[in-house]
């Protein structure tokens, strides 16, 4: 029964609803130590999987946990010690290729990436929720998100560096904010799309149960919708961290026109190594990056993935539960769990407030009905406002571009955008053929997923800049066509979004459906066509949509390759924008970004949005 997902605790006329066993999944078979059928705050279960020990003395696990926490604080303090320096100070932007500086550079880079991750989570929980809950807001916010994910990082940097430097005049903090914002733009969009897709795809029967229990919108968001979205969101957080690594060179080695700032970090270290053709320093940066990825995978994402797996919607227990040594370590502590219980209870109390968000509820789609006259009038006014805003923005962009450029420049940018679009389509098709089967195979095997997870994160984070010298050497040495052979570098910004989302979809696939397909002996092509592909289709659409934006961004660095003094460019809008950025040609930057964004919007409206509608209406786990 669906009511087994929720446990009611009636207090007068108020229903306090708690997720059962911390998730929407069924409990593991067999008795578990320190586990009982009782109401317990959700966040408290997230931090500690067992009840508090009776003794008041700390144990050895408390000591290990406190050592990890103290080491994390020391690392943060060490990484932040250079943030207060003036921008003119030599040590503020000095970068050397000394191997001994790599640990400090790694700390600075990780601090920027996690600051951007926090901002991306805040953006996701506000922006995506508003787009999913409000029909009128979604009409504006989703196309805007399409534009934002298609705007290249160099496009953001071109116009934000001056703003942040002026916000903190004379301080390195302005350049740090510009770098964090650039990393944020490589993390936030796919997380927002994932959360939006999950909110729109909550099974109708679970919504009916929540409605019958009298949950307010605020309670339903924290007790049902957010837990349902966790598996996909966690995997997209991993992908976002990898996306940040992919563009960390552009984020830390900022070069826009006459403005050049190199912030201490692995990205600027790698940029300097490429500039000086130091292959040994390039490999040293890769080793440092691998060590950092393994560290935060084990300390953060592995515990999150193990915990998020318990949110799967299924009526029978999975074959094997994900495990994390760090999560088990903190679950065995005594004092630490006692300290966390206070904020956990506070959060649970806030999550159970009967507070309605100021958003109109979406009408139930059981029967088509005509909207009231007032509602249709409001829609008309809203569409008119959006149309006027779009016309004003287009007029402003056209007026700015017309000052220095002509119609021939517009035709050139459109032609280059068509070239890049063909590359993106071809490589996305190839990536789907390879990584959809691989992602399904990995996601259905938790033991394999645990081993593949850090490797996949490293491969996703592997900067394409490392391959540039090889690509440049081969193109020059064998007189190859850069329009063809440089195109394959774009796949590094394409395939991982598809792989991570397919793994998330296969991991969240209900075990009872797997058992049902096995009972009916559905195998081979029929199993792919009737069982698993429909089951993962919403996740694949999310991954393909964000892969599309990632591919356009990757084209900026893949179509314009530099190695020392040698530069090779392919014909495409990425190379067009990269050249304009290096030369500080702002009208061409604006033109290239505007044309690219227009192509992406039309492409998404014609392909991805219809597929999103199919995933939402016909392929939900209802």
matplotlib code that plots the C-alpha trace (Angstrom):
import matplotlib.pyplot as plt

x = [0.0, 1.2, 0.4, 3.3, 5.6, 4.4, 3.7, 1.0, 1.4, -1.9, -1.8, -5.2, -6.1, -2.5, -0.9, 2.9, 4.1, 7.5, 9.1, 9.4, 13.0, 14.4, 13.2, 10.4, 12.0, 11.1, 13.3, 16.0, 15.0, 15.9, 16.4, 18.8, 20.7, 19.5, 16.6, 12.9, 9.6, 9.3, 9.0, 12.3, 13.4, 14.5, 17.7, 18.6, 18.4, 20.6, 23.4, 23.0, 21.6, 21.2, 19.9, 22.2, 24.2, 23.2, 26.6, 27.7, 31.3, 32.8, 34.1, 36.9, 34.6, 34.0, 37.7, 38.2, 35.1, 36.4, 39.8, 38.2, 36.1, 39.1, 41.3, 38.5, 38.4, 42.2, 42.1, 39.4, 41.4, 44.6, 42.9, 41.2, 44.4, 45.1, 41.6, 42.3, 45.3, 45.3, 45.1, 48.4, 50.3, 52.8, 51.8, 48.1, 48.2, 51.7, 51.6, 54.7, 55.2, 56.8, 55.3, 55.4, 52.8, 50.2, 48.6, 47.9, 46.6, 44.4, 42.9, 42.2, 40.5, 38.3, 37.3, 36.1, 34.3, 32.4, 31.5, 30.0, 28.3, 26.5, 25.3, 24.2, 22.2, 20.5, 19.7, 18.4, 16.0, 14.6, 14.7, 13.7, 11.0, 9.4, 9.5, 7.9, 5.3, 4.1, 2.9, 3.3, 6.8, 7.8, 6.9, 9.7, 12.2, 12.6, 13.5, 15.7, 17.5, 17.9, 19.7, 21.8, 23.1, 24.0, 25.9, 29.6, 31.6, 33.8, 30.6, 29.9, 33.5, 33.7, 31.0, 31.3, 35.0, 34.8, 31.7, 33.2, 36.5, 34.6, 32.6, 35.8, 38.2, 41.8, 41.1, 41.7, 38.2, 36.7, 38.7, 37.8, 34.1, 34.4, 36.1, 33.4, 30.6, 32.2, 32.4, 28.8, 27.7, 29.2, 27.4, 23.9, 22.1, 22.1, 21.2, 18.3, 17.1, 17.4, 15.4, 12.8, 12.3, 12.0, 9.4, 7.4, 7.7, 6.6, 4.2, 0.5, -0.4, 2.1, 0.7, -2.7, -1.5, 0.1, -3.1, -5.2, -3.0, -3.7, -0.1, 0.5, 2.6, 5.6, 5.3, 4.8, 8.0, 10.2, 8.6, 7.8, 9.2, 12.7, 13.4, 12.0, 14.4, 17.5, 19.0, 19.0, 20.1, 23.1, 24.4, 24.0, 25.9, 28.8, 28.4, 28.4, 31.7, 33.2, 31.8, 33.6, 36.9, 36.4, 36.3, 38.6, 41.3, 39.1, 37.8, 41.2, 43.3, 41.0, 42.0, 39.5, 41.0, 43.7, 42.7, 44.7, 44.5, 45.8, 44.5, 46.5, 44.8, 45.2, 43.5, 46.0, 48.8, 47.7, 47.3, 50.8, 52.1, 50.4, 51.8, 55.3, 54.9, 55.8, 54.5, 55.8, 53.8, 50.7, 50.9, 51.6, 48.4, 46.5, 47.8, 46.8, 43.4, 42.9, 43.9, 41.4, 38.6, 39.2, 39.2, 35.9, 34.3, 35.0, 34.3, 31.2, 29.7, 30.0, 28.0, 25.5, 25.0, 24.6, 22.0, 20.3, 19.8, 17.3, 15.0, 14.1, 10.4, 9.9, 7.7, 10.4, 13.9, 16.9, 19.3, 22.3, 22.4, 25.1, 27.7, 30.1, 32.9, 32.6, 28.9, 29.3, 32.0, 29.7, 26.8, 28.8, 29.7, 28.0, 28.8, 28.8, 25.3, 24.1, 25.4, 23.8, 20.4, 19.6, 19.8, 18.3, 15.2, 15.1, 15.1, 12.4, 10.2, 10.6, 9.9, 6.7, 5.3, 1.9, 3.2, 1.9, 4.2, 2.9, 2.3, -1.0, -1.5, -1.4, -4.8, -5.4, -5.4, -8.1, -10.5, -9.9, -11.6, -11.7, -9.8, -11.9, -12.0, -9.9, -7.2, -7.1, -6.9, -4.0, -2.2, -2.7, -1.2, 1.7, 2.5, 2.3, 4.8, 7.2, 6.8, 7.6, 10.6, 11.9, 11.4, 13.2, 16.2, 16.4, 16.3, 19.0, 21.3, 20.7, 21.4, 24.7, 25.8, 24.8, 27.3, 30.3, 29.0, 27.1, 24.6, 27.6, 28.9, 25.4, 25.4, 28.9, 28.0, 24.8, 26.8, 29.4, 26.6, 25.2, 28.6, 28.8, 25.2, 26.0, 29.0, 26.9, 24.2, 26.6, 28.6, 25.6, 24.2, 27.5, 27.7, 24.1, 24.8, 27.8, 26.9, 23.2, 23.9, 27.0, 25.0, 22.2, 24.6, 26.4, 23.3, 21.7, 24.7, 25.4, 28.7, 30.0, 28.6, 30.6, 33.8, 33.0, 31.8, 35.3, 36.7, 33.7, 34.1, 37.8, 37.1, 34.4, 36.7, 39.6, 40.3, 40.3, 43.2, 45.5, 44.6, 45.1, 48.9, 48.3, 45.4, 47.5, 50.5, 48.6, 46.7, 49.9, 52.1, 49.6, 48.0, 44.6, 41.3, 40.7, 37.0, 36.8, 39.4, 39.0, 35.3, 36.0, 37.2, 33.6, 32.6, 34.3, 31.6, 28.8, 29.1, 29.3, 26.0, 24.3, 26.3, 25.7, 21.9, 21.5, 23.3, 21.0, 17.9, 19.0, 19.9, 16.5, 14.7, 12.3, 13.3, 9.7, 9.6, 12.8, 11.4, 8.1, 10.0, 12.0, 8.8, 7.3, 10.6, 11.0, 14.5, 16.6, 15.3, 11.9, 13.4, 15.3, 12.3, 9.5, 11.2, 14.4, 14.4, 10.9, 12.1, 15.2, 13.8, 13.1, 16.7, 18.1, 16.2, 17.5, 21.1, 20.7, 19.3, 22.2, 24.7, 23.5, 24.4, 27.6, 28.5, 28.0, 30.2, 32.8, 32.9, 34.5, 37.6, 37.5, 37.3, 40.1, 43.2, 46.4, 49.6, 52.4, 52.5, 50.6, 46.9, 44.5, 40.9, 37.9, 35.0, 32.3, 30.7, 33.0, 36.1, 34.3, 33.5, 37.0, 38.8, 36.5, 37.2, 41.0, 40.8, 38.4, 35.9, 32.8, 30.3, 31.3, 31.1, 27.6, 26.7, 28.1, 26.5, 23.1, 23.0, 24.1, 21.5, 18.8, 19.8, 19.7, 16.3, 14.8, 16.5, 15.3, 11.7, 11.6, 13.2, 13.9, 10.7, 8.4, 10.5, 10.2, 6.4, 6.4, 8.6, 6.3, 2.9, 3.5, 6.6, 6.1, 6.4, 2.7]
y = [0.0, 3.5, 4.6, 2.5, 5.3, 7.7, 7.5, 9.7, 11.3, 13.1, 16.0, 17.6, 18.7, 18.8, 15.9, 15.6, 13.3, 11.5, 9.5, 5.9, 4.6, 7.9, 7.3, 6.3, 2.9, -0.2, -1.3, -3.8, -7.4, -8.8, -7.1, -4.2, -3.2, -0.1, 0.2, 0.4, 1.5, 4.9, 8.5, 10.2, 13.5, 13.1, 15.1, 13.2, 10.0, 11.5, 12.2, 9.1, 5.8, 4.3, 5.5, 7.2, 5.0, 4.9, 5.8, 9.4, 8.8, 9.3, 6.2, 5.8, 6.7, 10.1, 10.7, 9.7, 11.8, 14.9, 14.5, 14.6, 17.6, 19.5, 18.6, 20.0, 23.3, 23.6, 23.0, 25.7, 28.2, 27.4, 27.8, 31.1, 32.8, 34.5, 35.9, 39.2, 40.2, 43.3, 42.6, 44.4, 42.2, 39.9, 36.8, 37.4, 36.2, 34.6, 31.0, 28.8, 25.3, 24.1, 20.7, 21.7, 24.4, 22.0, 21.0, 24.7, 25.3, 22.3, 23.7, 27.0, 25.3, 23.1, 26.0, 27.9, 24.8, 24.1, 27.8, 27.6, 24.3, 25.9, 28.8, 26.2, 24.3, 27.5, 28.4, 24.9, 24.8, 28.2, 28.6, 25.0, 24.8, 28.1, 26.9, 23.5, 24.9, 27.9, 27.5, 31.2, 31.4, 28.2, 29.8, 32.4, 30.5, 27.3, 29.1, 31.4, 28.4, 27.1, 30.4, 30.4, 26.9, 27.7, 30.9, 30.0, 30.6, 33.0, 34.9, 35.3, 36.1, 38.8, 40.9, 39.9, 40.3, 44.1, 44.0, 41.9, 43.8, 47.0, 45.4, 44.8, 47.5, 46.7, 43.3, 39.8, 39.0, 40.5, 38.1, 35.2, 36.1, 36.2, 32.7, 31.3, 32.7, 31.2, 27.8, 28.3, 28.7, 25.3, 23.6, 25.1, 24.5, 20.7, 20.5, 22.8, 20.8, 17.6, 18.9, 20.4, 17.1, 15.2, 17.7, 17.3, 13.6, 12.7, 9.7, 10.8, 8.1, 9.5, 12.9, 11.5, 10.0, 13.3, 15.1, 12.6, 13.1, 16.9, 17.9, 21.6, 22.5, 23.2, 19.9, 18.0, 19.7, 18.5, 15.2, 13.9, 15.9, 16.6, 13.0, 11.8, 14.1, 13.2, 10.3, 12.3, 15.5, 13.8, 12.3, 15.7, 17.3, 14.9, 15.9, 19.5, 19.2, 17.5, 20.2, 22.8, 20.9, 20.9, 24.8, 25.4, 26.7, 29.4, 30.2, 30.7, 31.9, 34.8, 36.5, 39.0, 41.6, 43.4, 42.0, 38.9, 37.5, 34.1, 33.0, 30.4, 27.1, 23.9, 25.5, 28.4, 25.9, 23.9, 27.0, 28.0, 24.5, 24.5, 28.0, 26.9, 23.5, 21.7, 18.2, 17.1, 19.9, 18.9, 15.4, 16.7, 18.7, 15.6, 13.6, 16.4, 16.6, 12.8, 12.9, 15.7, 13.9, 10.7, 12.6, 14.4, 11.4, 9.3, 12.0, 13.6, 12.0, 8.4, 9.0, 11.1, 8.4, 5.7, 7.8, 8.9, 5.3, 4.9, 7.4, 5.1, 4.6, 0.8, -1.7, -4.3, -4.0, -3.8, -6.6, -4.8, -1.5, 1.0, 1.4, 4.1, 3.8, 7.5, 7.2, 4.1, 5.9, 8.8, 6.4, 4.8, 8.0, 9.1, 12.7, 13.8, 12.4, 14.0, 17.4, 17.1, 16.0, 19.6, 21.2, 18.1, 18.5, 22.2, 21.5, 18.8, 21.2, 23.8, 21.2, 20.2, 23.7, 24.0, 26.9, 27.4, 28.7, 31.8, 29.8, 28.7, 24.9, 23.3, 22.1, 18.4, 17.0, 14.4, 16.2, 19.0, 22.1, 25.6, 28.2, 31.0, 34.2, 36.0, 33.4, 33.6, 37.4, 37.1, 34.7, 37.1, 40.0, 37.8, 36.7, 40.3, 41.3, 38.5, 39.5, 43.1, 42.2, 39.9, 42.6, 45.2, 42.8, 42.0, 45.7, 46.5, 43.7, 44.7, 48.4, 47.5, 45.2, 47.6, 50.2, 48.3, 45.2, 44.6, 42.1, 40.1, 39.6, 38.2, 35.8, 34.6, 34.0, 32.1, 29.9, 29.1, 28.3, 25.8, 24.1, 23.8, 22.5, 19.7, 18.7, 18.7, 16.6, 14.0, 13.6, 13.5, 10.7, 8.8, 9.4, 8.1, 4.9, 4.2, 5.5, 4.6, 0.8, 1.4, 3.6, 1.1, -1.8, 0.3, 1.7, -1.7, -3.1, -1.1, -2.9, -1.9, 1.7, 2.1, 1.2, 3.2, 6.3, 7.9, 6.8, 8.3, 11.6, 11.7, 11.1, 13.7, 16.2, 15.4, 18.8, 18.7, 21.2, 18.3, 16.7, 20.0, 19.5, 16.0, 17.2, 20.2, 18.1, 15.5, 18.1, 19.9, 16.9, 15.0, 18.1, 17.0, 18.9, 20.7, 21.0, 17.2, 16.2, 18.9, 18.1, 15.0, 17.2, 18.4, 14.9, 15.6, 18.2, 15.8, 12.2, 12.6, 14.4, 11.4, 8.8, 10.3, 10.8, 7.3, 5.8, 7.8, 6.6, 3.0, 3.2, 4.7, 2.0, 0.3, -3.2, -4.5, -3.6, -5.5, -8.5, -8.2, -8.2, -11.2, -13.1, -12.4, -13.5, -10.3, -10.4, -9.1, -6.4, -6.5, -5.7, -2.7, -1.5, -2.1, -2.0, -0.2, 2.5, 3.8, 3.7, 5.8, 8.0, 11.1, 10.9, 10.5, 13.5, 15.6, 14.3, 14.9, 18.4, 19.4, 17.6, 19.8, 22.9, 21.4, 20.6, 24.2, 25.3, 22.7, 24.0, 27.2, 25.4, 22.6, 24.7, 27.1, 25.1, 26.8, 25.1, 27.6, 29.9, 27.6, 28.1, 25.9, 26.9, 25.1, 26.7, 27.2, 29.6, 28.4, 29.5, 32.7, 33.6, 32.5, 34.7, 37.7, 37.1, 37.0, 40.2, 42.0, 42.4, 42.9, 43.4, 40.1, 38.4, 39.7, 38.7, 35.2, 34.5, 35.9, 33.8, 30.7, 31.2, 31.7, 28.4, 26.6, 27.9, 26.9, 23.5, 22.8, 23.9, 21.7, 18.6, 18.4, 20.1, 17.6, 14.8, 16.3, 16.3, 12.7, 11.8, 13.7, 12.5, 9.0, 7.6, 8.4, 5.7, 5.9]
z = [0.0, -0.8, 2.8, 3.9, 2.6, 5.2, 8.9, 10.4, 13.8, 14.5, 16.9, 17.1, 13.6, 12.4, 10.6, 11.1, 8.4, 8.6, 5.8, 6.9, 7.3, 6.0, 2.4, 0.1, -0.3, 1.6, 4.6, 4.0, 4.8, 8.2, 11.5, 11.6, 14.8, 16.6, 14.1, 15.1, 13.6, 15.0, 14.0, 13.6, 12.0, 8.4, 8.6, 11.8, 9.9, 7.2, 9.7, 11.9, 10.7, 14.2, 17.5, 20.0, 22.3, 26.0, 27.3, 27.5, 26.8, 23.3, 21.5, 19.0, 16.1, 17.7, 17.8, 14.1, 13.1, 15.0, 13.4, 10.0, 10.9, 12.3, 9.3, 7.1, 9.0, 8.9, 5.1, 4.7, 6.8, 4.9, 1.5, 2.6, 3.9, 0.6, 0.0, 1.9, -0.1, -2.3, -6.0, -6.6, -4.2, -6.0, -4.0, -4.8, -8.4, -8.5, -9.9, -10.1, -11.5, -8.4, -7.4, -3.7, -4.4, -5.8, -2.5, -1.7, -5.2, -4.9, -1.7, -3.3, -6.3, -4.1, -2.0, -5.1, -6.4, -3.2, -2.8, -6.3, -5.4, -2.4, -4.6, -7.2, -4.6, -3.4, -7.1, -7.7, -4.8, -5.6, -9.4, -10.3, -7.7, -8.9, -12.5, -11.6, -9.3, -11.2, -14.8, -15.7, -14.1, -15.9, -19.3, -18.6, -16.4, -18.5, -21.8, -19.8, -18.3, -21.9, -22.7, -19.6, -20.1, -23.7, -22.9, -22.8, -19.7, -21.7, -22.4, -18.7, -17.9, -20.6, -18.8, -15.1, -14.5, -14.6, -12.4, -9.6, -9.7, -9.3, -6.5, -4.5, -5.8, -5.2, -3.6, -4.8, -3.5, -6.7, -8.9, -6.6, -6.9, -10.7, -10.7, -8.4, -10.5, -13.6, -11.9, -10.8, -14.4, -15.2, -12.2, -11.7, -15.0, -15.0, -11.3, -11.9, -14.8, -12.8, -9.8, -12.1, -13.9, -10.6, -9.2, -12.4, -12.3, -8.8, -9.2, -9.1, -6.6, -4.1, -4.6, -3.9, -0.7, 0.4, -0.5, 1.5, 4.5, 4.3, 3.7, 2.9, -0.1, 2.2, 3.9, 0.7, -0.7, 2.1, 2.9, -0.6, -3.5, -2.2, -1.1, -4.5, -6.3, -4.3, -6.3, -9.5, -7.8, -6.1, -9.3, -11.0, -8.2, -9.0, -12.6, -11.7, -9.8, -12.8, -15.1, -12.8, -13.3, -17.0, -17.1, -14.2, -16.5, -17.9, -14.4, -12.7, -15.6, -16.6, -19.8, -21.4, -23.7, -21.8, -18.4, -17.4, -13.9, -12.8, -9.4, -7.5, -8.3, -10.3, -13.3, -13.5, -12.8, -15.8, -18.0, -17.2, -17.9, -21.3, -22.0, -21.2, -22.8, -19.5, -20.0, -16.6, -14.9, -16.9, -15.5, -12.0, -12.2, -13.4, -10.4, -8.0, -9.5, -9.3, -5.6, -4.9, -6.7, -4.8, -1.5, -1.9, -3.5, -0.5, 2.1, 0.5, -2.6, -1.6, 1.7, -0.2, -2.8, -0.2, 1.6, -1.5, -2.6, 0.3, -1.4, -4.3, -4.8, -4.7, -2.8, -2.4, -1.1, -3.4, -3.8, -2.3, -0.5, -1.2, 1.5, 2.6, 5.1, 6.0, 6.5, 8.7, 10.7, 11.5, 12.2, 15.0, 16.8, 20.0, 20.8, 17.2, 16.6, 19.9, 18.7, 15.3, 16.7, 17.8, 14.4, 12.9, 15.1, 14.3, 10.6, 10.9, 12.9, 10.2, 7.4, 9.2, 9.5, 7.8, 5.7, 2.1, -0.5, -2.3, -5.5, -7.0, -7.1, -10.5, -11.5, -11.5, -15.1, -14.6, -16.9, -19.4, -18.4, -19.6, -17.6, -16.1, -17.9, -15.3, -15.6, -19.3, -19.1, -16.7, -19.1, -21.9, -19.9, -18.8, -22.4, -23.5, -20.8, -21.9, -25.5, -24.8, -22.6, -25.4, -28.0, -25.8, -25.2, -28.9, -29.8, -27.3, -28.5, -32.2, -31.4, -29.7, -32.4, -35.3, -34.1, -35.4, -37.3, -40.5, -41.9, -43.3, -39.8, -38.8, -41.7, -40.8, -37.2, -38.3, -40.6, -37.9, -35.5, -38.0, -38.2, -34.5, -34.2, -36.6, -34.5, -31.4, -32.8, -34.3, -31.1, -28.8, -30.9, -30.7, -26.9, -26.4, -28.3, -26.2, -22.7, -22.4, -22.3, -20.2, -17.7, -17.4, -16.8, -14.1, -12.4, -12.0, -10.2, -7.0, -6.3, -9.7, -9.3, -6.1, -8.0, -11.1, -9.4, -8.6, -12.0, -13.8, -11.9, -12.7, -16.4, -16.4, -14.7, -17.0, -18.7, -22.5, -22.3, -21.6, -24.9, -26.8, -27.4, -28.8, -31.0, -32.2, -32.9, -34.9, -36.9, -37.8, -38.3, -40.6, -42.2, -40.9, -41.2, -37.9, -38.7, -38.4, -35.9, -33.4, -33.2, -31.1, -28.3, -27.8, -26.6, -23.3, -22.6, -23.9, -22.8, -19.0, -18.6, -20.4, -18.4, -15.0, -15.6, -17.0, -14.0, -11.7, -13.6, -13.5, -9.8, -9.0, -11.1, -8.7, -7.7, -7.8, -11.5, -12.1, -10.3, -12.3, -15.6, -14.5, -13.5, -16.9, -18.6, -20.5, -21.9, -24.8, -27.0, -25.4, -22.0, -23.4, -25.3, -22.8, -19.4, -18.9, -21.6, -20.6, -17.0, -17.5, -20.3, -18.0, -16.7, -20.2, -21.5, -18.6, -19.3, -23.1, -22.6, -20.2, -22.5, -25.3, -23.3, -22.2, -25.8, -26.9, -24.0, -24.9, -28.4, -27.1, -26.0, -28.5, -31.7, -30.7, -29.6, -28.3, -27.4, -26.8, -29.7, -32.0, -32.6, -34.5, -35.1, -36.6, -38.3, -35.7, -33.3, -30.5, -32.3, -33.3, -29.7, -28.4, -31.0, -30.1, -26.4, -26.8, -28.8, -26.5, -29.4, -27.3, -30.2, -31.8, -28.4, -28.0, -31.5, -31.2, -27.8, -29.0, -32.2, -30.2, -27.6, -30.3, -31.9, -28.6, -27.7, -31.0, -30.9, -27.4, -28.2, -31.3, -29.8, -26.0, -24.8, -26.6, -25.3, -21.8, -22.2, -23.2, -20.2, -17.9, -19.1, -20.4, -18.7, -15.0, -12.4, -11.5]

ax = plt.figure().add_subplot(projection="3d")
ax.plot(x, y, z, "-o")
ax.set_aspect("equal")
plt.show()
